[in-house]
Amino acid sequence: QHPSNPSTGVPIALYTDENPATTIKGTGFKNRDIAERTIFLTSQPGARYKQHWTIRAMRERAAYHPHQTDGIREAMAVFDAWLKSYQPPTSEERREQEREWRHHRDLCSSMANHHSYGKNPSREELRRAKEDLKDGQQLFSKLLLLCQRQRLRPMGFPLVSFTALFGGPGIHGYGSHNIDANNSLIVVNGEGLKELLGDNVDSLQLALMESIKITKIHFDRKDEVARAEIEKYPGHVTLQDLWKGGRKDKDQNTSHESKKTN
């Protein structure tokens, strides 16, 4: 059993990301849309065993947020409506949730979860978790730029950093993460790139992100290497395209002037 908030009984562990290998990315309480997405994401197979507690935790976090907004209050209304209509699982549903819990424990004991931490994490463990996420964001950004430049060779990507960024198997706010014995396939929609990378992008990277429709990351979990492939929106012009175009026009003008001189 997780230790709980004395005032509500909600497990405190649900406020943390202590097991990156089982995390579903994209839950929250920022506004109505995010609240509805949270309910959707936690209703998928593999996450249902913790849906009720997750939504209660999100509702509590929203209620005690020091700077509530209209969006947060709308999210609370969404959670309240769901909690009011909640029905305990049937016997069959409970058995399925127990199977999901056993799978959860398997993921927790995997190498992908090597940088997990306990119920009372030290400052060093929390610092390490933040560094794993930051490292994952930087490597993912580099991988996108290499792909844009047609450099498609696999690139080193530590498993703990990969897991900190993309979370466990399942549907996420950014897209999806599917795994088999040794490989992961990440599919990211266009808006999901901004969600994954946050503010850690420069102007060239931002222009590249806005041109991408779908990103696929193929990750070898054994060798800890990743490669990317991207699909752009039709007719989208990036800063790099404009730069190439400018260089081409300049070269043509230089050639034309040279002919006139000769």
Accessible surface in RSA format (square Angstrom, percent):
REM  Atomic radii and reference values for relative SASA: ProtOr
REM  Chains: A
REM  Algorithm: Lee & Richards
REM  Probe-radius: 1.40
REM  Slices: 20
REM RES _ NUM      All-atoms   Total-Side   Main-Chain    Non-polar    All polar
REM                ABS   REL    ABS   REL    ABS   REL    ABS   REL    ABS   REL
RES GLN A   1   226.24 126.5 150.26 109.8  75.99 180.9  67.21 143.1 159.03 120.6
RES HIS A   2    65.98  36.1  54.13  37.6  11.85  30.3  35.34  36.4  30.64  35.6
RES PRO A   3    63.53  46.3  50.63  46.2  12.90  46.9  63.25  52.2   0.29   1.8
RES SER A   4    48.33  40.8  29.93  39.9  18.41  42.4  16.21  34.5  32.13  45.0
RES ASN A   5    34.22  23.6  33.39  32.3   0.83   2.0   1.82   4.4  32.41  31.3
RES PRO A   6   138.06 100.6  96.97  88.4  41.09 149.4 109.11  90.1  28.95 179.9
RES SER A   7    84.62  71.5  43.36  57.9  41.26  95.0  49.54 105.5  35.08  49.1
RES THR A   8    43.63  31.0  23.89  24.2  19.74  47.0  34.10  45.8   9.53  14.4
RES GLY A   9    32.18  39.7   0.00   N/A  32.18  39.7  26.38  72.4   5.80  13.0
RES VAL A  10     2.23   1.5   2.23   2.0   0.00   0.0   2.23   1.9   0.00   0.0
RES PRO A  11    15.06  11.0  15.06  13.7   0.00   0.0  15.06  12.4   0.00   0.0
RES ILE A  12    71.96  40.9  71.96  53.6   0.00   0.0  71.96  51.8   0.00   0.0
RES ALA A  13    11.41  10.5   3.34   5.1   8.08  18.4   6.90   9.7   4.51  12.0
RES LEU A  14    43.68  24.3  27.00  19.3  16.68  41.9  29.49  20.7  14.19  38.2
RES TYR A  15    65.44  30.6  44.74  25.5  20.70  53.9  44.92  33.8  20.52  25.3
RES THR A  16    57.42  40.8  30.14  30.6  27.28  65.0  38.17  51.3  19.25  29.1
RES ASP A  17    57.67  40.4  50.77  50.5   6.90  16.3  33.87  79.7  23.81  23.7
RES GLU A  18    14.19   8.1  13.27  10.0   0.92   2.2   7.21  13.9   6.98   5.7
RES ASN A  19    28.45  19.6  25.23  24.4   3.22   7.8   3.14   7.6  25.30  24.5
RES PRO A  20    16.34  11.9  15.92  14.5   0.43   1.5  16.34  13.5   0.00   0.0
RES ALA A  21     3.01   2.8   1.34   2.1   1.67   3.8   2.27   3.2   0.74   1.9
RES THR A  22    16.32  11.6   8.52   8.6   7.80  18.6   6.36   8.5   9.95  15.0
RES THR A  23    28.08  20.0  23.83  24.2   4.24  10.1  23.24  31.2   4.84   7.3
RES ILE A  24    22.41  12.8  13.10   9.8   9.31  22.4  13.10   9.4   9.31  25.3
RES LYS A  25    40.43  19.7  38.30  23.5   2.14   5.1  27.45  24.7  12.98  13.8
RES GLY A  26    16.27  20.1   0.00   N/A  16.27  20.1   5.97  16.4  10.30  23.1
RES THR A  27    40.36  28.7  17.20  17.4  23.16  55.2   3.26   4.4  37.10  56.1
RES GLY A  28    11.99  14.8   0.00   N/A  11.99  14.8  11.99  32.9   0.00   0.0
RES PHE A  29    27.45  13.7  24.87  15.4   2.58   6.7  24.87  15.1   2.58   7.4
RES LYS A  30   152.41  74.4 143.58  88.1   8.84  21.0  90.85  81.8  61.57  65.6
RES ASN A  31    48.13  33.2  48.13  46.5   0.00   0.0  16.45  39.6  31.68  30.6
RES ARG A  32   104.80  44.0 104.65  53.3   0.16   0.4  34.29  46.9  70.52  42.7
RES ASP A  33   103.32  72.4  96.21  95.8   7.11  16.8  27.11  63.8  76.21  76.0
RES ILE A  34    36.80  20.9  36.80  27.4   0.00   0.0  36.80  26.5   0.00   0.0
RES ALA A  35     0.00   0.0   0.00   0.0   0.00   0.0   0.00   0.0   0.00   0.0
RES GLU A  36    84.78  48.7  77.87  58.9   6.91  16.5  30.10  58.2  54.68  44.6
RES ARG A  37    62.95  26.4  56.71  28.9   6.24  14.9  37.82  51.7  25.13  15.2
RES THR A  38     0.00   0.0   0.00   0.0   0.00   0.0   0.00   0.0   0.00   0.0
RES ILE A  39    33.66  19.2  33.66  25.1   0.00   0.0  33.66  24.2   0.00   0.0
RES PHE A  40   118.19  59.1 113.11  70.1   5.09  13.2 117.55  71.3   0.64   1.8
RES LEU A  41     1.59   0.9   1.40   1.0   0.20   0.5   1.59   1.1   0.00   0.0
RES THR A  42     3.51   2.5   3.51   3.6   0.00   0.0   3.51   4.7   0.00   0.0
RES SER A  43    51.12  43.2  38.91  51.9  12.22  28.1  25.17  53.6  25.95  36.4
RES GLN A  44    17.33   9.7  12.81   9.4   4.52  10.8  12.34  26.3   4.99   3.8
RES PRO A  45   100.03  72.9  83.67  76.3  16.37  59.5  84.08  69.4  15.95  99.1
RES GLY A  46    37.14  45.8   0.00   N/A  37.14  45.8  20.88  57.3  16.26  36.4
RES ALA A  47     1.96   1.8   1.87   2.9   0.09   0.2   1.87   2.6   0.09   0.2
RES ARG A  48    80.30  33.7  74.12  37.8   6.18  14.7  25.00  34.2  55.30  33.5
RES TYR A  49    40.30  18.8  18.26  10.4  22.05  57.4  16.39  12.3  23.92  29.5
RES LYS A  50    42.52  20.7  41.08  25.2   1.44   3.4  25.07  22.6  17.45  18.6
RES GLN A  51    24.47  13.7  24.44  17.9   0.03   0.1   2.08   4.4  22.39  17.0
RES HIS A  52    45.52  24.9  43.21  30.0   2.31   5.9  26.57  27.4  18.95  22.1
RES TRP A  53    94.72  38.0  94.65  45.8   0.07   0.2  67.34  35.9  27.38  44.4
RES THR A  54    16.01  11.4  16.01  16.2   0.01   0.0  14.10  18.9   1.91   2.9
RES ILE A  55     0.00   0.0   0.00   0.0   0.00   0.0   0.00   0.0   0.00   0.0
RES ARG A  56    68.43  28.7  65.09  33.2   3.34   8.0   9.84  13.4  58.59  35.5
RES ALA A  57     1.26   1.2   1.26   1.9   0.00   0.0   1.26   1.8   0.00   0.0
RES MET A  58    15.84   8.2  15.84  10.5   0.00   0.0  15.55  13.2   0.28   0.4
RES ARG A  59    68.11  28.6  68.11  34.7   0.00   0.0  15.38  21.0  52.73  32.0
RES GLU A  60    13.28   7.6  10.17   7.7   3.11   7.4   9.20  17.8   4.08   3.3
RES ARG A  61    92.38  38.8  82.40  42.0   9.98  23.8  16.66  22.8  75.73  45.9
RES ALA A  62     0.00   0.0   0.00   0.0   0.00   0.0   0.00   0.0   0.00   0.0
RES ALA A  63    31.69  29.1  12.92  19.9  18.77  42.7  13.14  18.5  18.55  49.1
RES TYR A  64   153.16  71.5 128.07  72.9  25.10  65.3 100.90  75.8  52.26  64.4
RES HIS A  65    64.57  35.3  52.76  36.7  11.81  30.2  27.10  27.9  37.47  43.6
RES PRO A  66   109.91  80.1  73.10  66.6  36.81 133.8  84.56  69.8  25.35 157.5
RES HIS A  67   136.29  74.5 127.77  88.8   8.52  21.8  91.11  93.9  45.18  52.6
RES GLN A  68    62.19  34.8  36.88  27.0  25.31  60.3  13.76  29.3  48.42  36.7
RES THR A  69    69.87  49.7  65.20  66.1   4.66  11.1  65.35  87.8   4.51   6.8
RES ASP A  70   100.64  70.5  95.21  94.8   5.43  12.8  30.95  72.8  69.69  69.5
RES GLY A  71    17.39  21.5   0.00   N/A  17.39  21.5  12.13  33.3   5.27  11.8
RES ILE A  72    11.16   6.3  11.16   8.3   0.00   0.0  11.16   8.0   0.00   0.0
RES ARG A  73   114.85  48.2 107.39  54.7   7.45  17.7  54.01  73.8  60.83  36.9
RES GLU A  74    78.68  45.2  76.04  57.5   2.64   6.3  20.74  40.1  57.95  47.3
RES ALA A  75     0.00   0.0   0.00   0.0   0.00   0.0   0.00   0.0   0.00   0.0
RES MET A  76    28.55  14.8  28.55  18.9   0.00   0.0  28.55  24.3   0.00   0.0
RES ALA A  77    53.69  49.4  42.81  66.1  10.88  24.7  48.07  67.7   5.62  14.9
RES VAL A  78    16.35  10.8  10.23   9.3   6.12  14.8  14.59  12.7   1.75   4.8
RES PHE A  79     0.00   0.0   0.00   0.0   0.00   0.0   0.00   0.0   0.00   0.0
RES ASP A  80    56.36  39.5  51.71  51.5   4.65  11.0  26.68  62.8  29.68  29.6
RES ALA A  81    64.30  59.1  51.68  79.7  12.62  28.7  59.13  83.3   5.17  13.7
RES TRP A  82    47.90  19.2  43.04  20.8   4.86  11.4  30.27  16.1  17.63  28.6
RES LEU A  83    46.22  25.7  31.21  22.3  15.01  37.7  31.64  22.2  14.58  39.2
RES LYS A  84   188.63  92.0 154.39  94.7  34.24  81.5 108.14  97.3  80.49  85.7
RES SER A  85    76.64  64.8  56.26  75.1  20.38  46.9  48.51 103.3  28.13  39.4
RES TYR A  86    72.38  33.8  54.26  30.9  18.12  47.1  43.11  32.4  29.27  36.1
RES GLN A  87   137.22  76.7 123.94  90.6  13.28  31.6  51.06 108.7  86.16  65.3
RES PRO A  88    93.48  68.1  81.26  74.1  12.21  44.4  81.26  67.1  12.21  75.9
RES PRO A  89    29.61  21.6  21.79  19.9   7.83  28.5  24.24  20.0   5.38  33.4
RES THR A  90    80.00  56.9  70.68  71.7   9.31  22.2  75.71 101.7   4.29   6.5
RES SER A  91    68.65  58.0  62.48  83.4   6.17  14.2  26.93  57.3  41.73  58.5
RES GLU A  92    95.43  54.8  93.72  70.9   1.71   4.1  57.16 110.6  38.27  31.2
RES GLU A  93    86.54  49.7  83.85  63.4   2.69   6.4  32.53  62.9  54.01  44.1
RES ARG A  94   110.37  46.3 110.34  56.2   0.03   0.1  44.68  61.1  65.69  39.8
RES ARG A  95   121.42  51.0 119.98  61.2   1.45   3.4  52.82  72.2  68.60  41.6
RES GLU A  96    54.36  31.2  54.36  41.1   0.00   0.0  18.93  36.6  35.43  28.9
RES GLN A  97    43.42  24.3  42.36  31.0   1.06   2.5   7.71  16.4  35.71  27.1
RES GLU A  98    87.78  50.4  85.02  64.3   2.76   6.6  32.45  62.8  55.33  45.2
RES ARG A  99   104.50  43.9  99.15  50.5   5.35  12.7  48.53  66.3  55.97  33.9
RES GLU A 100    11.48   6.6   6.62   5.0   4.86  11.6  10.10  19.5   1.38   1.1
RES TRP A 101   107.09  43.0 107.09  51.8   0.00   0.0  85.14  45.4  21.95  35.6
RES ARG A 102   137.07  57.5 134.97  68.8   2.09   5.0  68.39  93.5  68.68  41.6
RES HIS A 103    89.48  48.9  86.87  60.4   2.62   6.7  65.34  67.3  24.15  28.1
RES HIS A 104    18.59  10.2  16.72  11.6   1.87   4.8  13.12  13.5   5.47   6.4
RES ARG A 105   117.28  49.2 113.70  58.0   3.58   8.5  33.64  46.0  83.64  50.7
RES ASP A 106    94.27  66.0  86.78  86.4   7.50  17.7  22.94  54.0  71.33  71.1
RES LEU A 107    22.94  12.8  22.40  16.0   0.54   1.4  22.91  16.1   0.03   0.1
RES CYS A 108    16.21  12.3   4.56   5.1  11.65  27.4   4.65  11.8  11.56  12.5
RES SER A 109    97.34  82.3  57.89  77.3  39.46  90.9  51.41 109.5  45.93  64.3
RES SER A 110    41.54  35.1  27.27  36.4  14.26  32.9  36.48  77.7   5.06   7.1
RES MET A 111   130.54  67.6 124.91  82.7   5.62  13.4  93.43  79.4  37.10  49.2
RES ALA A 112     4.61   4.2   1.83   2.8   2.78   6.3   1.83   2.6   2.78   7.4
RES ASN A 113     4.72   3.3   1.10   1.1   3.62   8.7   0.35   0.8   4.38   4.2
RES HIS A 114   112.47  61.5  91.68  63.7  20.79  53.2  57.51  59.3  54.96  64.0
RES HIS A 115    38.03  20.8  35.74  24.8   2.29   5.8  20.14  20.8  17.88  20.8
RES SER A 116    33.66  28.4  25.31  33.8   8.35  19.2   0.83   1.8  32.83  46.0
RES TYR A 117    22.24  10.4   9.58   5.5  12.66  32.9   7.63   5.7  14.61  18.0
RES GLY A 118    41.03  50.6   0.00   N/A  41.03  50.6  33.79  92.7   7.24  16.2
RES LYS A 119    86.83  42.4  65.17  40.0  21.67  51.6  32.95  29.7  53.88  57.4
RES ASN A 120   140.30  96.7 111.84 108.1  28.45  68.5  36.42  87.6 103.88 100.4
RES PRO A 121    37.68  27.5  18.67  17.0  19.01  69.1  18.99  15.7  18.68 116.1
RES SER A 122    56.00  47.3  45.88  61.2  10.12  23.3  50.48 107.5   5.52   7.7
RES ARG A 123   220.88  92.7 211.56 107.8   9.32  22.2  82.91 113.3 137.97  83.6
RES GLU A 124    97.58  56.0  92.66  70.1   4.92  11.7  58.45 113.1  39.13  31.9
RES GLU A 125    51.20  29.4  50.53  38.2   0.67   1.6  12.83  24.8  38.36  31.3
RES LEU A 126    72.39  40.3  71.80  51.4   0.59   1.5  71.85  50.5   0.55   1.5
RES ARG A 127   121.31  50.9 117.41  59.9   3.90   9.3  66.88  91.4  54.43  33.0
RES ARG A 128    71.51  30.0  71.25  36.3   0.26   0.6  22.69  31.0  48.81  29.6
RES ALA A 129    28.54  26.2  21.48  33.2   7.05  16.0  24.16  34.0   4.38  11.6
RES LYS A 130   153.19  74.7 146.05  89.6   7.14  17.0  91.80  82.6  61.40  65.4
RES GLU A 131    81.45  46.8  79.82  60.4   1.62   3.9  20.70  40.0  60.75  49.6
RES ASP A 132    15.34  10.7  14.90  14.8   0.44   1.0   1.04   2.4  14.31  14.3
RES LEU A 133    66.59  37.1  66.59  47.6   0.00   0.0  66.59  46.8   0.00   0.0
RES LYS A 134   109.02  53.2 108.10  66.3   0.92   2.2  54.56  49.1  54.46  58.0
RES ASP A 135    50.00  35.0  48.41  48.2   1.59   3.8  16.69  39.3  33.31  33.2
RES GLY A 136     0.00   0.0   0.00   N/A   0.00   0.0   0.00   0.0   0.00   0.0
RES GLN A 137    24.56  13.7  23.73  17.3   0.83   2.0   0.66   1.4  23.89  18.1
RES GLN A 138    99.48  55.6  89.77  65.6   9.70  23.1  36.63  78.0  62.85  47.7
RES LEU A 139    32.69  18.2  32.50  23.3   0.19   0.5  32.69  23.0   0.00   0.0
RES PHE A 140     0.10   0.1   0.10   0.1   0.00   0.0   0.10   0.1   0.00   0.0
RES SER A 141     7.65   6.5   6.87   9.2   0.79   1.8   6.15  13.1   1.51   2.1
RES LYS A 142   112.42  54.8 109.52  67.2   2.90   6.9  58.28  52.5  54.14  57.7
RES LEU A 143     3.61   2.0   3.34   2.4   0.27   0.7   3.34   2.3   0.27   0.7
RES LEU A 144     3.50   1.9   3.50   2.5   0.00   0.0   3.50   2.5   0.00   0.0
RES LEU A 145    32.34  18.0  32.28  23.1   0.06   0.1  32.28  22.7   0.06   0.1
RES LEU A 146    32.74  18.2  32.74  23.4   0.00   0.0  32.74  23.0   0.00   0.0
RES CYS A 147     7.47   5.6   5.40   6.0   2.07   4.9   1.84   4.7   5.63   6.1
RES GLN A 148    21.92  12.3  12.08   8.8   9.84  23.4   6.71  14.3  15.21  11.5
RES ARG A 149   109.24  45.9  86.87  44.3  22.37  53.3  25.09  34.3  84.14  51.0
RES GLN A 150   139.50  78.0 118.49  86.6  21.00  50.0  51.59 109.8  87.90  66.7
RES ARG A 151   131.08  55.0 123.46  62.9   7.62  18.1  29.64  40.5 101.43  61.5
RES LEU A 152    95.68  53.3  83.92  60.0  11.75  29.5  87.39  61.4   8.29  22.3
RES ARG A 153   187.84  78.9 178.62  91.1   9.23  22.0  73.77 100.8 114.08  69.1
RES PRO A 154    82.45  60.1  60.83  55.5  21.62  78.6  60.83  50.2  21.62 134.3
RES MET A 155    23.63  12.2  18.94  12.5   4.69  11.2  23.56  20.0   0.07   0.1
RES GLY A 156    45.21  55.8   0.00   N/A  45.21  55.8  29.53  81.0  15.68  35.1
RES PHE A 157     1.51   0.8   0.11   0.1   1.40   3.7   0.11   0.1   1.40   4.0
RES PRO A 158    55.24  40.3  53.36  48.6   1.87   6.8  54.92  45.3   0.31   2.0
RES LEU A 159    16.28   9.1  15.72  11.2   0.56   1.4  15.72  11.0   0.56   1.5
RES VAL A 160    29.11  19.2  25.77  23.3   3.34   8.0  26.37  22.9   2.74   7.4
RES SER A 161     2.73   2.3   2.73   3.6   0.00   0.0   0.00   0.0   2.73   3.8
RES PHE A 162     0.16   0.1   0.16   0.1   0.00   0.0   0.16   0.1   0.00   0.0
RES THR A 163     4.67   3.3   4.12   4.2   0.55   1.3   3.02   4.1   1.65   2.5
RES ALA A 164     9.57   8.8   6.84  10.6   2.73   6.2   8.16  11.5   1.41   3.7
RES LEU A 165     2.91   1.6   1.86   1.3   1.05   2.6   1.86   1.3   1.05   2.8
RES PHE A 166     0.15   0.1   0.15   0.1   0.00   0.0   0.15   0.1   0.00   0.0
RES GLY A 167     0.92   1.1   0.00   N/A   0.92   1.1   0.09   0.2   0.84   1.9
RES GLY A 168     2.34   2.9   0.00   N/A   2.34   2.9   2.34   6.4   0.00   0.0
RES PRO A 169    37.97  27.7  24.49  22.3  13.48  49.0  24.77  20.5  13.19  82.0
RES GLY A 170    20.91  25.8   0.00   N/A  20.91  25.8  19.38  53.2   1.53   3.4
RES ILE A 171    77.27  44.0  77.27  57.6   0.00   0.0  77.27  55.6   0.00   0.0
RES HIS A 172     6.23   3.4   0.00   0.0   6.23  15.9   0.00   0.0   6.23   7.3
RES GLY A 173    12.73  15.7   0.00   N/A  12.73  15.7   1.26   3.5  11.47  25.7
RES TYR A 174     2.30   1.1   2.05   1.2   0.25   0.6   2.05   1.5   0.25   0.3
RES GLY A 175    16.76  20.7   0.00   N/A  16.76  20.7  15.33  42.1   1.43   3.2
RES SER A 176    27.04  22.8  27.00  36.0   0.04   0.1  18.24  38.8   8.80  12.3
RES HIS A 177     4.06   2.2   3.53   2.5   0.53   1.3   3.53   3.6   0.53   0.6
RES ASN A 178    85.61  59.0  81.49  78.7   4.12   9.9  26.16  63.0  59.44  57.5
RES ILE A 179    59.11  33.6  29.41  21.9  29.70  71.6  31.45  22.6  27.66  75.1
RES ASP A 180    90.97  63.7  73.51  73.2  17.46  41.3  48.47 114.1  42.50  42.4
RES ALA A 181    97.52  89.7  57.42  88.6  40.09  91.2  70.58  99.4  26.94  71.4
RES ASN A 182    75.93  52.4  74.93  72.4   1.00   2.4   8.47  20.4  67.47  65.2
RES ASN A 183    68.45  47.2  67.27  65.0   1.19   2.9  18.83  45.3  49.62  48.0
RES SER A 184     3.17   2.7   0.00   0.0   3.17   7.3   1.08   2.3   2.09   2.9
RES LEU A 185    58.57  32.6  57.74  41.3   0.83   2.1  57.74  40.6   0.83   2.2
RES ILE A 186     0.00   0.0   0.00   0.0   0.00   0.0   0.00   0.0   0.00   0.0
RES VAL A 187    37.79  24.9  37.79  34.2   0.00   0.0  37.79  32.8   0.00   0.0
RES VAL A 188     0.24   0.2   0.00   0.0   0.24   0.6   0.00   0.0   0.24   0.6
RES ASN A 189    62.87  43.4  61.65  59.6   1.22   2.9  28.66  69.0  34.21  33.1
RES GLY A 190    11.19  13.8   0.00   N/A  11.19  13.8   5.81  15.9   5.38  12.1
RES GLU A 191   126.92  72.9 121.07  91.6   5.85  13.9  63.66 123.1  63.26  51.6
RES GLY A 192     1.08   1.3   0.00   N/A   1.08   1.3   0.93   2.6   0.15   0.3
RES LEU A 193     0.27   0.1   0.27   0.2   0.00   0.0   0.27   0.2   0.00   0.0
RES LYS A 194    78.93  38.5  73.97  45.4   4.97  11.8  40.21  36.2  38.72  41.2
RES GLU A 195    85.22  48.9  54.32  41.1  30.90  73.6  41.02  79.3  44.20  36.1
RES LEU A 196    11.20   6.2   6.85   4.9   4.35  10.9   9.10   6.4   2.10   5.7
RES LEU A 197     1.41   0.8   1.41   1.0   0.00   0.0   1.41   1.0   0.00   0.0
RES GLY A 198    38.14  47.0   0.00   N/A  38.14  47.0  28.98  79.5   9.16  20.5
RES ASP A 199   143.48 100.5 117.38 116.8  26.10  61.7  38.53  90.7 104.95 104.7
RES ASN A 200    81.10  55.9  62.00  59.9  19.10  46.0  21.96  52.8  59.14  57.2
RES VAL A 201    37.94  25.0  12.33  11.2  25.61  61.7  15.48  13.4  22.46  60.9
RES ASP A 202    83.61  58.6  73.02  72.7  10.59  25.0  44.61 105.0  39.00  38.9
RES SER A 203    85.71  72.4  73.11  97.6  12.60  29.0  46.91  99.9  38.80  54.4
RES LEU A 204    70.60  39.3  70.38  50.4   0.21   0.5  70.38  49.4   0.21   0.6
RES GLN A 205    27.22  15.2  27.02  19.8   0.19   0.5   5.25  11.2  21.97  16.7
RES LEU A 206    72.33  40.3  72.33  51.7   0.00   0.0  72.33  50.8   0.00   0.0
RES ALA A 207    18.33  16.9  14.62  22.6   3.71   8.4  17.62  24.8   0.71   1.9
RES LEU A 208     5.54   3.1   5.15   3.7   0.38   1.0   5.30   3.7   0.24   0.6
RES MET A 209     5.44   2.8   2.51   1.7   2.94   7.0   2.50   2.1   2.95   3.9
RES GLU A 210    82.54  47.4  68.34  51.7  14.20  33.8  21.89  42.3  60.65  49.5
RES SER A 211     0.00   0.0   0.00   0.0   0.00   0.0   0.00   0.0   0.00   0.0
RES ILE A 212     0.49   0.3   0.12   0.1   0.37   0.9   0.12   0.1   0.37   1.0
RES LYS A 213    87.48  42.7  85.56  52.5   1.92   4.6  37.55  33.8  49.92  53.2
RES ILE A 214    46.61  26.5  46.06  34.3   0.56   1.3  46.06  33.2   0.56   1.5
RES THR A 215     0.04   0.0   0.04   0.0   0.00   0.0   0.00   0.0   0.04   0.1
RES LYS A 216    80.29  39.2  80.29  49.3   0.00   0.0  24.81  22.3  55.47  59.1
RES ILE A 217     0.10   0.1   0.10   0.1   0.00   0.0   0.10   0.1   0.00   0.0
RES HIS A 218    53.32  29.1  49.79  34.6   3.54   9.0  36.30  37.4  17.02  19.8
RES PHE A 219     2.14   1.1   0.00   0.0   2.14   5.6   0.63   0.4   1.51   4.3
RES ASP A 220    41.08  28.8  39.30  39.1   1.77   4.2   9.25  21.8  31.83  31.7
RES ARG A 221    41.25  17.3  34.28  17.5   6.97  16.6   8.03  11.0  33.22  20.1
RES LYS A 222   162.49  79.3 133.85  82.1  28.63  68.2  85.01  76.5  77.48  82.5
RES ASP A 223    93.80  65.7  71.62  71.3  22.17  52.4  19.13  45.0  74.67  74.5
RES GLU A 224    67.84  38.9  64.67  48.9   3.16   7.5  13.02  25.2  54.82  44.8
RES VAL A 225    45.62  30.0  44.69  40.5   0.92   2.2  44.69  38.8   0.92   2.5
RES ALA A 226     0.80   0.7   0.00   0.0   0.80   1.8   0.80   1.1   0.00   0.0
RES ARG A 227    99.36  41.7  98.58  50.3   0.78   1.8  19.81  27.1  79.54  48.2
RES ALA A 228     5.38   4.9   0.11   0.2   5.26  12.0   0.11   0.2   5.26  13.9
RES GLU A 229    76.79  44.1  74.35  56.3   2.44   5.8  26.03  50.3  50.76  41.4
RES ILE A 230    41.31  23.5  11.82   8.8  29.50  71.1  14.22  10.2  27.09  73.5
RES GLU A 231    90.18  51.8  84.92  64.2   5.26  12.5  38.45  74.4  51.73  42.2
RES LYS A 232    69.87  34.1  54.33  33.3  15.54  37.0  38.66  34.8  31.21  33.2
RES TYR A 233    94.17  44.0  91.08  51.8   3.09   8.0  61.53  46.2  32.63  40.2
RES PRO A 234   126.99  92.6  95.37  86.9  31.61 114.9 106.37  87.8  20.62 128.2
RES GLY A 235    79.95  98.6   0.00   N/A  79.95  98.6  44.59 122.4  35.36  79.2
RES HIS A 236    70.84  38.7  51.66  35.9  19.18  49.1  34.56  35.6  36.28  42.2
RES VAL A 237    87.64  57.7  67.94  61.5  19.70  47.5  68.04  59.1  19.60  53.2
RES THR A 238     3.24   2.3   2.15   2.2   1.08   2.6   3.24   4.4   0.00   0.0
RES LEU A 239    79.89  44.5  74.56  53.3   5.32  13.4  74.80  52.5   5.08  13.7
RES GLN A 240    42.13  23.6  39.32  28.7   2.81   6.7  11.90  25.3  30.23  22.9
RES ASP A 241    52.42  36.7  43.69  43.5   8.73  20.6  17.27  40.6  35.15  35.1
RES LEU A 242   111.66  62.2 100.05  71.6  11.61  29.2 103.39  72.6   8.27  22.3
RES TRP A 243   158.84  63.7 152.92  74.0   5.92  13.9 138.63  73.9  20.21  32.8
RES LYS A 244   124.44  60.7 117.92  72.4   6.52  15.5  72.22  65.0  52.22  55.6
RES GLY A 245    31.20  38.5   0.00   N/A  31.20  38.5  30.56  83.9   0.63   1.4
RES GLY A 246    40.62  50.1   0.00   N/A  40.62  50.1  33.26  91.3   7.35  16.5
RES ARG A 247   119.02  50.0 117.95  60.1   1.06   2.5  26.77  36.6  92.24  55.9
RES LYS A 248   130.61  63.7 125.91  77.3   4.71  11.2  73.72  66.4  56.89  60.6
RES ASP A 249    82.50  57.8  81.58  81.2   0.92   2.2  23.32  54.9  59.18  59.0
RES LYS A 250   138.20  67.4 133.95  82.2   4.26  10.1  81.01  72.9  57.19  60.9
RES ASP A 251    83.45  58.5  77.40  77.0   6.05  14.3  28.70  67.5  54.75  54.6
RES GLN A 252   100.05  55.9  91.90  67.2   8.14  19.4  39.18  83.4  60.87  46.2
RES ASN A 253    95.27  65.7  94.10  90.9   1.17   2.8  23.10  55.6  72.18  69.8
RES THR A 254    85.60  60.9  79.87  81.0   5.72  13.6  68.02  91.4  17.58  26.6
RES SER A 255    54.52  46.1  47.19  63.0   7.33  16.9  31.58  67.2  22.94  32.1
RES HIS A 256   107.53  58.8 104.86  72.9   2.66   6.8  70.53  72.7  36.99  43.0
RES GLU A 257    95.78  55.0  95.38  72.2   0.39   0.9  42.86  82.9  52.92  43.2
RES SER A 258    57.06  48.2  49.10  65.5   7.96  18.3  28.25  60.2  28.81  40.4
RES LYS A 259   150.45  73.4 134.67  82.6  15.78  37.6  81.67  73.5  68.78  73.3
RES LYS A 260   138.97  67.8 104.07  63.9  34.90  83.1  67.10  60.4  71.87  76.6
RES THR A 261   120.10  85.4  86.30  87.5  33.79  80.5  70.91  95.2  49.19  74.4
RES ASN A 262   154.62 106.6  91.36  88.3  63.27 152.3  45.86 110.4 108.76 105.1
END  Absolute sums over single chains surface
CHAIN  1 A    15358.8      12965.7       2393.0       8306.7       7052.1
END  Absolute sums over all chains
TOTAL         15358.8      12965.7       2393.0       8306.7       7052.1
